Amino acid sequence: MIINRFNDNAGEMDARDALRRRAGLLDRRSFLGGSAAGLGALALGGCSATGGMSLAEAEKVYGPVPQEKFPIPAVDVTKVDAKYFRATVPYDTREAPGTIIVDPGNYYVYRVEGDGQATRYGANVGRDGFRWTGNAYVGRKSEWATWTPPKEMIKRQPEAAKWARGMPGGLENPLGARTLHLYQNGAYTLYTIYASSDPETIGSGITSGCVGLLSQDMIHLYDQTPVKTKVIVLPA
């Protein structure tokens, strides 16, 4: 079952409690932790199936995406452990091709490709006390979505009140360039898989239950994922 449910806006996102302190905006990563203590700081096609990417390959895969509505800058790949770079890997499962499997214990998201293979992405996941396990599906998809902090978040972090009516899409928006909204039995679970522009968060548990991929990885996954795609979240 889904746990830690908030109001309907929470999926927009307490789980991605993140804003960045740039040009007067709030510190994005301070909200990823979803607590006052976090306000100070927080602590591919063309991928190798065996050896992984070299740094030079990663710089190309995670390079800038200038054609976007809000041009996405290159990832500083030196801030990402190489084991979290996108890769095609052996994956034994009976799930149908296209199924998304989240492995929060190892900070990976898999897209089943069939023939014993999967595309693997490095991820950030929910912190202790905010993780959930179960089956869901992609109920809707968003590009550069509006983010609205839930009332619970505003109560504990009053700085977020300025966005009570919604923060427009953009590079500073916590939902990022793409969002997959997860549903169960026709109801929004309030959790998402979203695009993160904070490479240092990949491989850590910092959110309130949502799952973040690097923007370039999220676009790659989003483009191959139709509405109704099955999503499985494994135990941590």
Secondary structure as GFF3:
##gff-version 3
##sequence-region A 1 236
A	DSSP	three_ten_helix	10	12	.	.	.	ID=ss1
A	DSSP	alpha_helix	28	32	.	.	.	ID=ss2
A	DSSP	three_ten_helix	36	39	.	.	.	ID=ss3
A	DSSP	alpha_helix	55	61	.	.	.	ID=ss4
A	DSSP	three_ten_helix	77	79	.	.	.	ID=ss5
A	DSSP	three_ten_helix	82	84	.	.	.	ID=ss6
A	DSSP	beta_strand	87	90	.	.	.	ID=ss7
A	DSSP	beta_strand	100	103	.	.	.	ID=ss8
A	DSSP	beta_strand	108	114	.	.	.	ID=ss9
A	DSSP	beta_strand	117	122	.	.	.	ID=ss10
A	DSSP	beta_strand	125	126	.	.	.	ID=ss11
A	DSSP	beta_strand	134	143	.	.	.	ID=ss12
A	DSSP	alpha_helix	151	156	.	.	.	ID=ss13
A	DSSP	three_ten_helix	158	163	.	.	.	ID=ss14
A	DSSP	beta_strand	178	184	.	.	.	ID=ss15
A	DSSP	beta_strand	187	196	.	.	.	ID=ss16
A	DSSP	three_ten_helix	199	201	.	.	.	ID=ss17
A	DSSP	beta_strand	205	207	.	.	.	ID=ss18
A	DSSP	beta_strand	211	214	.	.	.	ID=ss19
A	DSSP	alpha_helix	215	223	.	.	.	ID=ss20
A	DSSP	beta_strand	230	233	.	.	.	ID=ss21
###
